[in-house]
Amino acid sequence: YFLIFAVMRLTKPTLFTNIPVTCEERDLPGNLFNQLMKDDPSTVKGAETLMLGEMLTLPQNFGNIFLGETFSSYISVHNDSNQVVKDILVKADLQTSSQRLNLSASSAAVAELKPDCCIDDVIHHEVKEIGTHILVCAVSYTTQTGEKMYFRKFFKFQVLKPLDVKTKFYNAETDEVFLEAQIQNITTSPMFMEKVSLEPSMMYNVAELNTVDTAGKSESTFGARTYLQPMDTRQYLYCLKPKQEFAEKAGVIKGVTVIGKLDIVWKTNLGERGRLQTSQLQRMAPGYGDVRLSLETIPDTVNLEEPFDITCKITNCSERTMDLVLEMCNTNSIHWCGVSGRQLGKLHPSSSLHLALTLLSSVQGLQSVSGLRLTDTFLKRTYEYDDIAQVCVVSSEVKQS
């Protein structure tokens, strides 16, 4: 071949590490080892026994490539002959398990390449798949005699998974959804977590619960320096609330719903940036049966033997119209104030109605609100609702003081 092909991966350098060798002054070497460390230009002056130095070391091997990072490579084609070659075309493709990508900066051929000259190119690619990747570099050219030449080189490397992401969903009674994301660093080096955010779907608004207000300033719950050490796990919490146009349908949504996706940005080593976006997170909407009863308002603390008001919301989650009758059953501690057997009228599918109810407690302490019964007169079916909520009942003298 007239041409020589070279491929080198471009990565950031690392801090030089030095293994300190020392001894006590009464030992045979005396102060020799300590003096050698002080004279070594790679050590930190005044802290020669520390392994970490102030110098940088160029990469000695290919290194690891993680999903979400940018793979950069330097490609050089050198004319090692004493003849001029013509029509040089350099092509670089990246073969993954699912696709083949062209990474060449230019598809145009170079007219000629003189002896001892070279063609250089730098390619970049954001890695979006794990597993085996093959960099296929091909060169075609024409010699002075008109002979067409062609050769290829293959460079195989593995793309590893940098993070382990696990999610959990918690459904609140008020149609809110809490998402807990557990992110674990499964690499061998620390990470600086630059951003972990949730991009909600069109149905929800999101509030991040990963900051605290201190002296009027919002600070991260993980501290000012959010480093994640190898194999460490960090938990992020988000609260999703249905938008106004979907709020009325939140109680009747069934099946799998799309919540959104996590966007994670981190930095490693000397500022090498990586980014991952999860696929759309989905959750199974909770089942409420045919009729859902939820509390809109209820006081936290009430006086003993004094009436207090609550507001209930009744939603028809079935696909048929209901004719509902409300019955109120007293318990040992909770007594309802009002007429039992009240007709609520017809409730169409996916529709809701609000009820203002009054009750009182005859026993102090934390008491459970129970005893509501809804009967559908069309099907003669009764739905029972107990332990709807809890209220703290105190003596009126205690509350006033």
C-alpha positions as CSV (number, residue, x, y, z in Angstrom):
1,Y,0.0,0.0,0.0
2,F,1.1,3.6,-0.7
3,L,-1.0,5.0,2.2
4,I,-0.8,4.3,6.0
5,F,-3.9,4.6,8.0
6,A,-4.0,5.6,11.7
7,V,-6.9,6.0,14.1
8,M,-6.6,7.4,17.6
9,R,-9.4,8.0,20.1
10,L,-9.5,11.6,21.5
11,T,-10.1,11.6,25.3
12,K,-9.3,14.0,28.1
13,P,-6.1,13.4,30.1
14,T,-6.0,12.2,33.7
15,L,-4.3,13.5,36.8
16,F,-0.9,11.9,37.3
17,T,-0.7,9.5,40.3
18,N,2.6,8.7,42.0
19,I,3.3,6.0,44.5
20,P,5.2,7.5,47.4
21,V,8.2,5.6,48.7
22,T,9.5,6.8,52.1
23,C,11.1,5.5,55.3
24,E,12.2,6.8,58.7
25,E,15.4,8.7,59.1
26,R,17.0,6.0,61.3
27,D,16.6,3.4,58.5
28,L,19.5,2.6,56.2
29,P,18.4,4.9,53.2
30,G,18.1,7.8,55.7
31,N,16.6,10.9,54.0
32,L,17.3,9.6,50.5
33,F,13.7,8.6,49.6
34,N,12.2,11.8,51.0
35,Q,14.7,13.9,49.0
36,L,14.0,12.1,45.8
37,M,10.2,12.8,46.2
38,K,10.9,16.5,46.8
39,D,13.0,16.6,43.7
40,D,10.4,14.8,41.6
41,P,8.6,17.4,39.5
42,S,5.4,15.3,39.5
43,T,4.8,15.6,43.2
44,V,3.0,18.4,45.0
45,K,5.4,20.6,46.9
46,G,4.8,20.3,50.7
47,A,2.6,17.2,50.2
48,E,5.0,14.8,48.5
49,T,3.5,11.7,50.2
50,L,0.1,12.3,48.5
51,M,-0.5,10.0,45.5
52,L,-2.3,12.7,43.4
53,G,0.0,15.0,41.6
54,E,-0.4,18.3,39.7
55,M,0.5,17.0,36.3
56,L,-1.6,15.5,33.6
57,T,-1.1,12.2,31.9
58,L,-2.1,11.5,28.3
59,P,-4.3,8.4,27.8
60,Q,-2.3,5.2,27.7
61,N,-5.1,3.0,26.4
62,F,-8.4,3.1,24.6
63,G,-10.3,3.5,27.9
64,N,-14.0,2.9,28.6
65,I,-16.9,4.5,26.6
66,F,-20.2,4.9,28.3
67,L,-23.7,5.3,27.0
68,G,-24.6,9.0,26.6
69,E,-21.0,10.2,26.2
70,T,-19.5,11.6,22.9
71,F,-17.0,9.3,21.1
72,S,-14.3,11.4,19.4
73,S,-11.6,10.0,17.2
74,Y,-8.7,11.3,15.1
75,I,-8.2,9.8,11.7
76,S,-5.1,10.3,9.7
77,V,-4.1,9.0,6.2
78,H,-0.4,9.4,5.5
79,N,1.3,9.0,2.1
80,D,4.3,6.8,3.0
81,S,5.5,6.4,-0.6
82,N,7.6,8.6,-2.9
83,Q,4.8,8.9,-5.4
84,V,1.8,11.2,-5.7
85,V,-1.5,9.5,-5.3
86,K,-4.8,10.9,-6.6
87,D,-8.5,10.8,-5.8
88,I,-8.2,9.9,-2.2
89,L,-11.5,9.2,-0.5
90,V,-11.6,8.5,3.3
91,K,-14.8,7.2,4.8
92,A,-15.6,6.4,8.4
93,D,-18.7,4.4,9.4
94,L,-19.9,3.3,12.8
95,Q,-21.6,-0.1,12.9
96,T,-23.9,-0.8,15.8
97,S,-26.2,-3.7,16.5
98,S,-29.1,-1.9,14.8
99,Q,-27.7,0.6,12.3
100,R,-24.7,1.9,10.3
101,L,-23.8,5.6,10.6
102,N,-21.6,7.7,8.4
103,L,-19.3,9.8,10.5
104,S,-17.1,11.4,7.8
105,A,-17.0,15.1,7.9
106,S,-16.8,15.4,4.1
107,S,-17.8,13.0,1.3
108,A,-15.6,14.8,-1.3
109,A,-12.4,13.1,-2.6
110,V,-9.0,14.8,-2.2
111,A,-7.5,15.5,-5.7
112,E,-4.0,14.4,-4.8
113,L,-1.7,13.6,-1.9
114,K,2.0,14.3,-2.2
115,P,4.7,12.1,-0.4
116,D,5.0,12.6,3.3
117,C,1.7,14.5,3.4
118,C,-1.4,13.4,5.2
119,I,-5.2,13.9,5.3
120,D,-6.6,14.5,8.8
121,D,-10.1,14.3,10.1
122,V,-11.8,14.3,13.5
123,I,-15.1,12.6,14.0
124,H,-17.6,12.9,16.8
125,H,-20.6,10.8,17.7
126,E,-22.9,10.8,20.7
127,V,-23.2,7.2,21.8
128,K,-26.9,6.1,22.1
129,E,-26.6,2.3,22.2
130,I,-24.9,-0.1,24.5
131,G,-23.0,-3.2,23.3
132,T,-20.5,-3.8,20.5
133,H,-19.6,-0.9,18.2
134,I,-17.3,-1.3,15.1
135,L,-15.6,1.7,13.6
136,V,-15.1,0.9,9.9
137,C,-12.5,3.1,8.2
138,A,-12.1,2.8,4.4
139,V,-9.7,4.5,2.0
140,S,-9.7,4.4,-1.8
141,Y,-7.2,6.1,-4.1
142,T,-5.6,6.0,-7.5
143,T,-1.9,5.5,-8.1
144,Q,0.2,7.3,-10.7
145,T,-0.2,4.3,-13.1
146,G,-4.0,4.5,-12.9
147,E,-4.4,1.5,-10.6
148,K,-7.3,1.9,-8.2
149,M,-6.6,0.8,-4.6
150,Y,-8.9,0.2,-1.7
151,F,-8.5,-1.1,1.9
152,R,-10.3,-1.0,5.2
153,K,-9.6,-1.2,8.9
154,F,-11.9,-2.3,11.7
155,F,-11.8,-1.0,15.3
156,K,-14.1,-2.7,17.7
157,F,-15.0,-1.3,21.1
158,Q,-17.7,-1.9,23.8
159,V,-20.2,0.8,25.0
160,L,-21.0,0.3,28.7
161,K,-23.9,1.4,30.8
162,P,-23.0,4.2,33.2
163,L,-26.1,4.5,35.3
164,D,-28.7,2.2,36.7
165,V,-32.1,4.0,36.9
166,K,-35.0,2.6,38.8
167,T,-38.4,4.3,39.2
168,K,-41.3,3.9,41.6
169,F,-44.8,5.5,41.5
170,Y,-47.0,6.5,44.4
171,N,-50.6,7.5,43.8
172,A,-52.0,10.2,46.1
173,E,-55.7,10.5,46.9
174,T,-55.8,14.0,45.3
175,D,-54.9,12.7,41.8
176,E,-51.3,13.7,42.3
177,V,-48.6,11.2,41.3
178,F,-45.2,11.0,43.1
179,L,-42.3,9.6,41.2
180,E,-39.2,8.4,43.0
181,A,-36.1,7.9,40.7
182,Q,-33.2,5.9,42.1
183,I,-30.0,6.6,40.1
184,Q,-26.9,4.5,40.8
185,N,-23.4,5.2,39.4
186,I,-22.1,1.9,38.1
187,T,-18.9,3.2,36.7
188,T,-15.5,3.1,38.4
189,S,-15.1,6.9,38.8
190,P,-17.0,9.7,40.5
191,M,-19.6,11.7,38.6
192,F,-20.7,15.3,39.0
193,M,-24.5,15.2,38.6
194,E,-25.2,18.4,36.7
195,K,-28.9,18.0,36.1
196,V,-31.6,15.4,36.8
197,S,-35.0,16.7,35.7
198,L,-38.3,15.2,34.7
199,E,-39.9,16.2,31.4
200,P,-43.6,15.6,32.0
201,S,-46.1,14.4,29.4
202,M,-48.8,16.7,28.1
203,M,-51.2,15.7,30.9
204,Y,-49.1,16.8,33.9
205,N,-47.3,19.6,35.5
206,V,-44.3,18.7,37.5
207,A,-42.7,20.0,40.7
208,E,-39.2,19.0,41.8
209,L,-38.9,18.1,45.5
210,N,-35.1,17.9,45.6
211,T,-34.4,21.3,47.0
212,V,-34.9,23.1,50.4
213,D,-35.3,26.7,51.2
214,T,-32.5,28.0,53.5
215,A,-32.4,31.7,54.4
216,G,-34.4,32.5,51.4
217,K,-32.2,30.5,49.0
218,S,-33.0,27.3,47.3
219,E,-30.4,24.6,47.9
220,S,-30.1,21.1,46.7
221,T,-30.9,18.4,49.3
222,F,-27.6,16.7,48.2
223,G,-25.4,19.7,49.1
224,A,-23.5,22.2,47.0
225,R,-21.2,19.6,45.4
226,T,-23.4,16.9,44.0
227,Y,-20.8,14.2,43.4
228,L,-21.9,10.6,43.1
229,Q,-19.3,8.1,44.0
230,P,-18.9,4.7,42.3
231,M,-21.8,2.3,43.2
232,D,-23.5,5.0,45.2
233,T,-27.3,5.6,44.7
234,R,-29.2,8.8,44.9
235,Q,-33.0,9.3,45.2
236,Y,-34.8,12.1,43.4
237,L,-38.5,12.9,44.0
238,Y,-41.0,14.6,41.8
239,C,-44.7,15.5,42.2
240,L,-46.9,15.4,39.1
241,K,-50.3,17.1,39.1
242,P,-52.8,16.8,36.2
243,K,-53.3,19.9,34.2
244,Q,-56.7,21.7,34.5
245,E,-58.0,20.3,31.2
246,F,-57.3,16.7,32.4
247,A,-58.1,17.2,36.1
248,E,-61.7,16.2,35.7
249,K,-60.7,13.0,33.8
250,A,-58.0,12.1,36.3
251,G,-60.4,10.0,38.4
252,V,-61.7,7.9,35.5
253,I,-58.4,7.3,33.5
254,K,-57.8,3.6,33.2
255,G,-55.0,1.4,32.0
256,V,-51.4,2.6,31.3
257,T,-50.7,6.3,31.2
258,V,-47.6,8.1,30.1
259,I,-45.9,10.2,32.8
260,G,-42.9,11.7,31.1
261,K,-39.1,11.0,30.8
262,L,-36.0,11.7,32.9
263,D,-33.2,13.9,31.5
264,I,-29.9,13.2,33.2
265,V,-26.7,15.2,32.6
266,W,-23.4,14.4,34.3
267,K,-19.7,15.2,34.0
268,T,-16.7,12.9,34.7
269,N,-12.9,13.1,34.8
270,L,-11.9,16.6,33.6
271,G,-15.3,17.8,32.5
272,E,-16.3,15.1,30.0
273,R,-20.0,15.5,29.6
274,G,-22.6,12.7,29.3
275,R,-26.3,12.8,28.9
276,L,-29.1,10.2,29.1
277,Q,-32.8,10.4,28.5
278,T,-35.0,7.5,29.6
279,S,-37.8,6.2,27.5
280,Q,-41.3,7.4,28.3
281,L,-42.1,6.3,31.9
282,Q,-45.5,4.7,32.2
283,R,-47.7,3.8,35.2
284,M,-50.8,1.7,35.6
285,A,-53.6,4.0,36.7
286,P,-55.2,2.9,40.0
287,G,-58.5,1.3,39.8
288,Y,-61.4,2.9,41.7
289,G,-64.2,0.6,40.7
290,D,-67.5,2.0,39.4
291,V,-67.7,4.9,41.8
292,R,-64.8,6.9,43.3
293,L,-65.2,8.9,46.5
294,S,-62.5,11.3,47.4
295,L,-62.2,14.1,50.0
296,E,-61.7,17.6,48.8
297,T,-61.6,19.4,52.2
298,I,-61.4,18.2,55.8
299,P,-60.0,19.9,58.9
300,D,-56.9,18.5,60.6
301,T,-58.1,19.2,64.2
302,V,-61.7,19.5,65.5
303,N,-63.3,20.1,68.9
304,L,-65.0,17.3,70.8
305,E,-68.8,17.1,70.3
306,E,-68.7,20.1,67.9
307,P,-69.9,19.8,64.3
308,F,-67.4,20.2,61.5
309,D,-67.7,20.1,57.7
310,I,-66.1,18.1,55.0
311,T,-66.4,18.2,51.2
312,C,-66.6,14.9,49.2
313,K,-66.3,14.4,45.5
314,I,-68.1,11.5,43.9
315,T,-67.0,10.4,40.3
316,N,-68.8,8.0,38.1
317,C,-65.9,5.8,36.7
318,S,-68.2,3.3,34.9
319,E,-69.6,3.5,31.4
320,R,-73.2,3.8,32.4
321,T,-75.4,6.3,34.1
322,M,-76.1,5.9,37.8
323,D,-78.9,7.0,40.1
324,L,-77.3,7.3,43.5
325,V,-78.7,7.4,47.0
326,L,-76.5,8.5,49.9
327,E,-76.8,6.8,53.3
328,M,-74.8,7.8,56.4
329,C,-74.1,5.2,59.2
330,N,-72.9,6.3,62.6
331,T,-70.0,4.6,64.3
332,N,-69.0,4.5,67.9
333,S,-67.1,7.7,67.7
334,I,-68.3,9.5,64.5
335,H,-71.8,10.7,64.1
336,W,-73.3,12.2,60.9
337,C,-75.5,15.3,61.0
338,G,-78.1,15.3,58.3
339,V,-80.7,13.2,56.5
340,S,-79.7,9.7,55.5
341,G,-81.1,8.2,52.4
342,R,-80.7,11.4,50.4
343,Q,-81.3,11.2,46.6
344,L,-78.3,12.5,44.7
345,G,-79.9,12.1,41.3
346,K,-78.4,10.8,38.1
347,L,-74.7,10.8,37.5
348,H,-73.5,10.4,33.9
349,P,-70.3,8.5,33.0
350,S,-67.1,10.4,33.8
351,S,-69.1,13.1,35.6
352,S,-68.6,14.3,39.2
353,L,-70.5,16.0,41.9
354,H,-69.5,17.6,45.2
355,L,-71.1,17.0,48.6
356,A,-70.9,19.2,51.7
357,L,-71.4,17.0,54.8
358,T,-71.5,17.7,58.5
359,L,-70.4,15.3,61.3
360,L,-69.2,15.4,64.9
361,S,-67.1,13.1,67.1
362,S,-67.9,12.0,70.7
363,V,-64.5,10.5,71.4
364,Q,-61.2,12.2,71.7
365,G,-58.0,11.2,69.8
366,L,-57.3,10.3,66.2
367,Q,-60.7,9.2,64.7
368,S,-61.4,7.6,61.4
369,V,-64.2,9.0,59.2
370,S,-66.4,6.0,58.1
371,G,-69.9,5.0,57.4
372,L,-70.8,6.4,54.0
373,R,-72.8,4.2,51.7
374,L,-73.8,4.9,48.0
375,T,-76.5,2.8,46.4
376,D,-77.1,2.7,42.7
377,T,-80.9,2.2,42.3
378,F,-80.6,1.0,38.7
379,L,-78.6,-2.1,39.6
380,K,-79.5,-2.2,43.3
381,R,-75.7,-2.2,44.1
382,T,-74.3,-0.6,47.2
383,Y,-70.7,0.8,47.5
384,E,-69.3,1.1,51.1
385,Y,-66.7,3.7,52.1
386,D,-64.9,3.4,55.4
387,D,-61.7,4.8,56.7
388,I,-62.0,7.7,54.3
389,A,-59.7,10.0,56.4
390,Q,-58.6,10.7,59.9
391,V,-59.2,13.8,62.1
392,C,-57.7,14.7,65.4
393,V,-60.4,15.3,68.0
394,V,-59.4,17.4,71.0
395,S,-61.2,18.9,74.0
396,S,-62.5,22.4,73.3
397,E,-60.6,23.7,76.4
398,V,-57.4,22.3,75.0
399,K,-57.8,23.8,71.6
400,Q,-58.7,27.3,73.0
401,S,-55.7,27.3,75.3
